[in-house]
């Protein structure tokens, strides 16, 4: 079955612990991973001077299942 998404997936493989912390961080600022990654990429290429919001504290100790 063909994909129904507008753009093909771009795969990256972050450290599992970092990924869990990032998911918690975007939830704290009422956002999602896609919006934050796209926002960062737009900042990186110079389309904007504003980075996506982040929590007011360092996000730690959110790993639930890690082998």
N, C-alpha and C positions, 0 to 999 in steps of 0.2 A: 504494500500500500504506500503510495507516495506521501511525502510529508505535507502537512497543511500549513507549515510555518512560512513566513515571508522570506526569511533568510536561513541558509544552512547553519547547522550547529557549529560553534567554534569550541573545541575541546581544550581544556586546560586541566592540569592535575595538581591542585594545591595540596600541601600537607594536610592530612585529615584533621589534625588539631586546629590548625589555622582556619580551615573551612568551617568547622563548628563554631569557632569564635566569631567569624565573619557573619554567619547566619544569625547568631544571637545579636550581634551589633546592628545589623540592618533591621531586625525586628524591633529593637529598642527605639529606633528613629522612624518607625512606621513606614518602612520601605521594603525592598526585596533585592536579592543579589543581582538580578539582571539590570535593574535601574541603576544600581551603584556601579556596576562594571561599565555600563554604557556611559554614565556620567564621568567616571574616571577617564575613560578613553577619549571622550570629547574634550576634557581638560588637557590631556596629554598631547593631543594633536593641535591644540590651540583654538578650538572652536568656542571655548568659554574660559573664563578666569575663575569660575566658581567650582570648587570640589563638592561632591555630595556630602550631606551632613554625617556626623558621626556622634556616638554617645560622648557624654562629658567625662567619661572615665575609661580607663583601659579595661577591655573585656577579657576576663580570665576564667579558668576553671569551669568551662561549660561542656567539656568532653564527656559524653555519656557512655559511649561504647567504643573502645579503641583497643585493638590487640597489638 
